[in-house]
Amino acid sequence: MAKQPMLKFVQFDRDMPEKRTAKERKEDFNEIYAEFAAAKAEEQASRCSQCGVPYCQSHCPLHNNIPDWLRLTASGRLQEAYATSQATNTFPEICGRICPQDRLCEGNCVIEQSGHGTVTIGAVEKYITDTAWEEGWVKPFAPLAERTESVGIIGAGPGGLAAADMLRKAGVQVTVYDRYDRAGGLLTYGIPGFKLEKDVVMRRNKLLEDSGVRFVMNCAVGQDITFEEIRSTHDAVIIATGVYKSRDLEMPGSGASGIVKALDFLTAANKASNFGDSVAAFEDGSLNAEGKRVVVIGGGDTAMDCVRTSIRQGATSVKCLYRRDKANMPGSQREVQNAEEEGVIFEWLSAPKGFADSDGKVSGVMVQRMRLGQPDASGRQAPEVIEGADYVEDADLVIKALGFEPEDLPTLWNQPELPVTRWGTVKAAFQTGATEMDGVYAVGDIVRGASLVVWAIKDGRDCADAILARFDAAAAVAAE
């Protein structure tokens, strides 16, 4: 009788890959977790209970076949595990690093509910795919047959690249247009290297390029090329621009220098620290936390990226202001823990009401203390001001990490007929991404609003399926 490789959650405790010490990791932008060794990956994968109804899979936006590739890993069949993982996820090595597994797959693991500690799904997923790259199992692909149809994709973020991958595998001619000099969107310039090292993104970009996807970089739609030109060149167009417009704070003193947007700060940091680019605003100190008292306003994952980047740049102090308490913050609790270990101070129940300045340069944040009152429309307790509890938090650099909104695409692209919602997101059909404009689709954050990378990947894959179905239907009619 074959040995049972699974159900070992009663035999082995949950174990994560070793995390570098806070003192060590503060000195660089490298990822903070080590890789699993083969034996440890097999051990942790073997803890899976192989549920009849796998909640980990149903709570994954991509519905990844998690129990299957855990069983294959536990059995030492890594190449098959990678093939299974890759079948439903365009970028498993990226999701294994940056997905909030504690809120998705791992957060819904059945053995976690029974008190045994969740299976370390994300770490095993990362291990499988990193091993696949190291062993040479990941190779440029060639479609079985080339097709004549072409698709133009505006935006080289995860949603656009996921669609490009699926379409190119089907033989479609794919061109990706992006305003930046490197593909990847927020994977490249928004997420710091200590969460996602940039060679991981660059090798995936190169794989797509070697597989026949054409990239047109440094190309801003509405400036370097018109939307109509793209639309007339291709049989279908996918809008995958993401949301890059930062939410702002209109309050006294907000015009002082030294108050910057989170994305500007993170982009400069990624270019300078991870790619070695020359960035004037980083070199002159405008977007550099070195030697400064830094205050970050916000409680999401972008705020966590900013505080942890500031620590690595050598800030003298880093504080994070958030208007609710720790239990109600939107960001990952794991990221908060990492930030606290690295020396970030969190000021919970604190909100800005203005900024102090000295000769036009910010010198502090005027803070009002808050308490949680009755739940708001979303069900979360609404913060209320505590009168008479205001104070000033000294600061040389203030980073606003308040979330993102969509840019006004109909105006920027001179496309008043492009349908948008009252929030400014593109109005598109659920699952297919089709808009009311013939042959025009939209995916990812530009449809959902600021969301997770894994949702953008799902949208891109679903949209590619819809476009292929459209092309096949058109071909069938033409053949009659």
C-alpha positions in Angstrom: 0.0 0.0 0.0 1.4 3.4 -1.0 2.5 5.7 1.8 0.1 8.5 2.6 1.9 11.7 1.7 -0.8 14.1 3.1 -2.8 14.9 6.2 0.3 15.5 8.3 -0.9 18.6 10.0 -1.0 16.7 13.3 2.6 15.6 12.8 4.2 18.8 11.7 3.5 22.4 12.9 3.1 25.3 10.6 6.5 26.7 9.6 7.4 29.7 7.4 10.7 30.2 5.6 13.3 31.9 7.8 12.9 35.6 8.0 16.0 37.8 8.0 16.5 39.8 11.2 15.2 43.3 11.2 18.7 44.7 11.7 19.9 42.9 8.6 17.0 43.5 6.3 16.9 47.3 7.0 20.2 47.6 5.2 19.0 46.6 1.8 16.0 46.2 -0.5 16.3 42.4 -0.9 13.3 40.1 0.0 13.1 39.4 3.7 12.1 35.7 3.5 14.5 32.9 2.6 13.6 30.1 0.2 12.2 26.8 1.5 14.6 23.8 1.1 13.1 20.9 -0.8 12.5 18.8 2.3 10.8 21.7 4.2 8.6 22.5 1.2 7.5 18.8 1.0 6.9 18.7 4.8 4.8 21.9 4.8 2.8 20.9 1.7 2.1 17.5 3.3 0.1 19.3 6.1 -2.7 19.9 3.6 -5.9 17.9 4.6 -7.0 17.5 1.0 -10.5 18.8 1.8 -13.5 17.6 -0.1 -14.5 21.3 -0.5 -11.2 23.2 -0.6 -12.0 26.6 0.8 -8.4 27.8 0.0 -9.2 27.2 -3.7 -12.7 28.8 -3.6 -11.4 31.9 -1.8 -8.6 32.4 -4.4 -9.8 34.8 -7.1 -8.1 32.6 -9.7 -9.5 29.4 -8.1 -6.0 27.9 -8.2 -5.8 24.1 -7.9 -4.0 24.5 -4.5 -4.7 21.0 -3.0 -3.5 19.4 -6.2 -0.1 21.2 -6.4 0.4 20.8 -2.7 0.0 17.0 -3.0 2.4 17.0 -6.0 4.9 19.0 -4.0 4.6 16.7 -1.0 5.3 13.8 -3.4 8.4 15.4 -4.9 6.7 15.9 -8.3 7.7 19.5 -8.6 7.6 19.9 -12.4 4.0 18.6 -12.4 3.2 20.9 -9.4 4.5 23.9 -11.5 2.4 22.9 -14.5 -0.7 22.7 -12.3 0.1 26.0 -10.7 0.8 27.7 -14.1 -2.5 26.3 -15.6 -4.6 28.8 -13.7 -2.2 31.6 -12.7 -0.1 33.6 -15.2 2.3 34.8 -12.4 2.4 32.3 -9.6 5.9 33.4 -8.4 4.6 36.9 -8.0 1.3 35.9 -6.3 3.3 33.7 -3.9 5.2 36.7 -2.8 2.7 39.6 -2.7 -0.8 38.1 -2.4 -2.4 38.7 1.1 -2.7 35.0 1.7 -3.8 35.7 5.3 -7.0 37.1 3.8 -7.5 34.7 0.9 -6.3 31.1 0.6 -4.5 30.7 4.0 -7.1 32.7 5.8 -9.7 30.1 4.8 -7.6 26.9 5.3 -9.7 24.3 7.1 -7.0 23.1 9.4 -6.5 26.7 10.5 -10.1 26.7 11.7 -9.4 23.6 13.7 -6.4 25.2 15.5 -3.6 23.5 13.7 -2.2 26.5 11.8 -2.8 27.1 8.2 -0.7 25.5 5.4 1.9 27.9 4.2 0.4 28.1 0.7 2.1 31.2 -0.4 5.6 30.1 0.5 5.1 26.7 -1.2 3.8 28.5 -4.3 6.8 30.7 -4.4 9.1 27.7 -4.0 7.5 25.7 -6.8 7.9 28.5 -9.4 11.3 29.6 -8.3 12.5 26.0 -8.7 10.8 25.9 -12.1 12.9 28.9 -13.2 16.1 27.5 -11.7 15.6 24.1 -13.4 14.8 25.6 -16.8 11.2 24.3 -16.9 10.0 27.8 -17.8 10.6 28.5 -21.5 9.3 30.9 -24.1 6.2 29.4 -25.7 5.2 29.2 -29.3 1.5 28.9 -30.3 0.4 25.8 -32.2 -0.7 28.1 -35.0 -0.5 31.9 -35.7 -3.7 33.8 -36.0 -4.2 37.0 -38.1 -6.1 38.9 -35.4 -4.3 41.4 -33.3 -5.0 43.0 -29.9 -3.6 46.2 -28.6 -3.3 46.4 -24.8 -2.9 49.8 -23.1 -1.0 49.2 -19.8 1.7 46.7 -19.0 0.6 45.9 -15.4 -0.5 42.5 -14.2 -4.0 42.7 -15.9 -2.6 43.7 -19.3 0.2 41.2 -19.1 -2.0 38.3 -18.1 -4.2 39.0 -21.1 -1.2 39.3 -23.3 0.1 35.9 -22.1 -3.3 34.1 -22.8 -3.8 35.7 -26.2 -0.3 35.1 -27.4 -0.5 31.4 -26.4 -3.6 31.2 -28.7 -1.6 32.7 -31.6 -3.0 36.2 -31.5 -0.7 39.1 -32.4 -0.3 41.2 -29.3 1.1 44.7 -28.8 1.4 46.2 -25.3 1.6 50.0 -25.0 2.8 51.6 -21.7 3.9 55.1 -20.6 6.8 53.8 -18.5 10.3 52.6 -19.7 9.8 49.1 -18.2 6.8 46.8 -18.3 5.2 45.5 -15.1 3.2 48.6 -13.9 3.0 48.7 -10.1 4.9 45.3 -9.9 7.9 47.2 -11.3 7.7 50.7 -9.8 5.1 50.6 -7.1 5.9 47.5 -5.0 9.3 47.7 -3.2 12.1 45.1 -3.8 11.9 43.8 -0.3 8.5 42.4 -1.2 9.1 41.6 -4.8 12.6 41.6 -6.2 12.7 43.2 -9.6 14.5 40.4 -11.5 11.4 38.3 -10.8 9.3 40.7 -12.8 11.9 41.4 -15.5 12.4 37.7 -16.3 8.6 37.3 -16.7 8.5 40.4 -19.0 11.4 38.9 -21.1 9.6 35.6 -21.3 6.6 37.3 -22.9 8.8 39.3 -25.2 10.7 36.2 -26.3 7.3 34.5 -26.9 6.3 37.1 -29.4 4.5 39.8 -27.4 5.5 43.3 -28.8 6.1 46.0 -26.2 5.9 49.7 -27.1 7.4 51.5 -24.1 7.6 55.2 -23.2 4.3 55.6 -25.0 1.6 57.7 -23.4 -1.8 57.4 -25.0 -3.2 60.8 -25.8 0.3 62.3 -26.2 2.6 59.9 -28.2 -0.2 58.0 -29.8 -4.0 58.5 -30.0 -6.5 56.0 -28.8 -8.1 56.0 -32.2 -4.8 55.1 -33.8 -4.5 52.0 -31.5 -8.1 51.1 -32.1 -7.8 51.3 -35.9 -4.6 49.2 -35.8 -6.0 46.3 -33.9 -9.0 44.0 -34.0 -9.6 44.6 -30.3 -8.2 46.9 -27.6 -7.9 46.2 -23.9 -7.6 49.1 -21.4 -5.5 48.0 -18.5 -4.1 51.3 -17.3 -4.6 50.8 -13.6 -5.4 53.7 -11.3 -2.5 56.1 -10.7 -4.1 59.3 -9.6 -3.3 59.8 -5.9 -6.1 60.9 -3.5 -5.1 64.3 -2.0 -5.5 66.2 1.2 -6.9 69.7 0.9 -6.1 71.3 4.2 -4.1 74.2 5.6 -0.4 74.1 4.7 -0.8 71.3 2.1 1.1 73.3 -0.5 4.4 73.2 1.5 7.4 71.5 0.0 8.3 68.2 1.5 4.7 66.8 1.2 4.8 64.2 -1.5 2.6 61.5 -3.1 3.3 57.8 -2.2 3.6 56.7 -5.8 6.1 59.4 -6.6 8.2 58.4 -3.6 8.0 54.6 -4.3 8.7 55.0 -8.0 11.8 57.1 -7.3 13.0 54.6 -4.7 12.5 51.6 -7.0 14.3 53.3 -9.9 17.2 54.4 -7.8 17.6 51.5 -5.4 16.5 48.5 -7.5 17.5 49.5 -11.0 20.3 52.0 -10.4 18.6 54.7 -12.5 19.6 58.3 -12.1 16.5 60.1 -10.5 17.0 63.8 -10.0 14.3 64.1 -7.3 15.9 61.3 -5.4 19.4 62.6 -5.7 18.4 66.2 -4.6 16.6 64.7 -1.5 13.0 65.7 -2.6 12.0 62.0 -2.8 14.6 60.6 -0.4 14.0 59.9 3.3 17.7 59.8 4.3 18.3 61.7 7.5 14.7 62.9 7.8 11.8 62.6 10.2 9.2 60.9 8.1 5.5 60.8 8.6 3.3 58.6 6.4 -0.4 59.2 6.3 -2.6 56.2 5.5 -3.2 52.6 6.7 -3.1 50.5 3.5 -0.4 48.3 2.0 1.0 51.4 0.1 1.5 53.1 3.4 3.4 50.0 4.7 5.6 50.1 1.5 6.4 53.8 2.2 7.3 53.4 5.9 9.5 50.3 5.2 11.2 52.0 2.3 11.9 55.1 4.5 13.5 52.9 7.1 15.9 51.4 4.4 16.7 54.9 3.1 18.1 55.9 6.5 15.3 58.1 7.9 16.0 59.3 11.5 12.4 58.4 12.5 9.4 57.0 10.7 5.8 57.3 12.0 2.6 56.2 10.4 -0.7 58.1 11.1 -3.9 56.2 10.7 -7.4 57.4 11.7 -8.7 54.0 12.9 -7.1 51.4 15.2 -4.9 48.5 14.3 -7.7 46.0 14.1 -9.6 48.2 11.5 -6.7 49.1 9.2 -7.0 47.9 5.6 -3.4 46.8 5.1 -1.9 43.4 5.8 -1.3 42.7 9.5 1.8 40.8 8.5 3.2 43.9 6.9 2.4 45.9 10.0 4.3 43.4 12.1 7.3 43.6 9.7 7.2 47.4 9.9 7.1 47.4 13.7 10.0 45.0 13.8 12.0 47.4 11.6 11.4 50.4 13.8 8.3 52.1 12.5 6.1 53.7 15.1 2.3 53.6 14.5 0.1 56.4 15.7 -3.3 54.8 15.7 -6.5 56.8 15.9 -4.7 59.9 14.6 -5.7 62.0 11.6 -4.1 65.1 10.0 -5.9 68.4 10.1 -3.2 70.5 8.5 0.6 71.0 8.1 3.1 73.3 9.8 5.9 74.8 7.7 9.0 76.9 8.0 9.8 79.2 5.1 7.5 77.1 2.8 9.0 73.8 3.8 7.0 71.3 5.9 8.0 71.1 9.5 5.2 69.1 11.0 1.8 67.5 10.7 -1.1 69.0 12.8 -2.7 65.9 14.2 -6.1 65.4 15.8 -6.8 62.4 18.0 -9.7 60.2 17.1 -12.0 57.6 18.7 -14.2 55.0 17.0 -17.9 55.7 17.0 -20.9 54.1 15.4 -20.4 51.9 12.3 -20.6 53.7 8.9 -22.3 52.5 5.7 -19.5 49.9 5.2 -20.1 48.5 8.7 -16.8 49.7 10.1 -16.7 52.0 13.1 -16.5 55.6 11.9 -13.7 57.7 13.4 -14.7 60.7 15.5 -12.6 63.7 16.5 -11.6 64.0 20.2 -11.9 67.7 20.9 -8.9 69.4 22.5 -6.5 66.5 21.9 -4.6 68.0 18.9 -0.9 68.0 18.7 1.9 68.6 16.2 4.0 65.7 14.9 7.4 67.0 13.7 8.3 66.0 10.1 10.8 66.9 7.4 9.1 64.6 4.8 5.4 63.8 4.7 4.2 61.0 2.4 0.5 60.8 1.5 -0.6 57.2 1.0 -4.4 57.7 0.9 -5.2 55.4 -2.0 -5.6 55.9 -5.8 -8.3 57.0 -8.1 -8.7 56.6 -11.9 -7.5 59.3 -14.3 -10.0 61.0 -16.5 -9.5 58.8 -19.5 -12.3 60.2 -21.7 -10.7 63.6 -21.5 -7.0 62.5 -21.6 -7.7 60.3 -24.6 -10.3 62.6 -26.3 -12.8 59.8 -26.1 -16.0 61.3 -24.6 -18.0 58.2 -25.6 -15.8 55.9 -23.4 -18.3 54.8 -20.7 -17.2 55.5 -17.1 -18.9 55.1 -13.8 -19.6 58.0 -11.3 -16.3 57.0 -9.7 -14.4 57.5 -13.0 -13.7 53.8 -13.5 -14.3 52.3 -17.0 -17.8 50.7 -17.2 -17.2 47.1 -18.4 -19.2 43.8 -18.3 -18.6 41.4 -15.5 -16.3 38.5 -16.5 -15.7 39.5 -20.1 -14.5 43.1 -19.6 -16.4 44.3 -22.7 -17.4 48.0 -22.8 -20.2 49.6 -24.8 -17.6 50.6 -27.4 -17.3 47.8 -30.1 -14.1 45.8 -29.7 -12.9 47.7 -26.6 -12.4 45.9 -23.3 -11.2 47.0 -19.9 -9.6 45.0 -17.0 -8.1 45.4 -13.6 -8.1 48.4 -11.3 -9.4 50.8 -14.0 -12.6 48.8 -13.8 -12.6 47.7 -10.1 -10.8 50.6 -8.5 -7.6 50.0 -6.5 -7.6 46.3 -5.8 -5.3 43.3 -5.6 -2.8 42.1 -8.2 -4.5 38.6 -8.2 -7.9 40.2 -9.2 -6.2 42.0 -12.1 -4.7 38.7 -13.3 -8.1 37.1 -13.2 -9.7 39.9 -15.1 -6.9 39.8 -17.8 -7.3 36.0 -18.3 -11.2 36.2 -18.4 -11.0 39.1 -20.9 -8.6 37.1 -23.1 -11.0 34.2 -23.1 -13.9 36.5 -24.1 -11.9 38.1 -27.0 -10.8 34.6 -28.3 -14.5 33.6 -28.2 -15.4 36.7 -30.2 -12.6 36.0 -32.8 -13.7 32.4 -33.1 -17.4 33.4 -33.6 -16.4 35.9 -36.3 -14.3 33.3 -38.0 -17.1 30.8 -38.0 -19.5 33.3 -39.6 -16.9 34.2 -42.2 -16.5 30.5 -43.1 -20.2 29.9 -43.7 
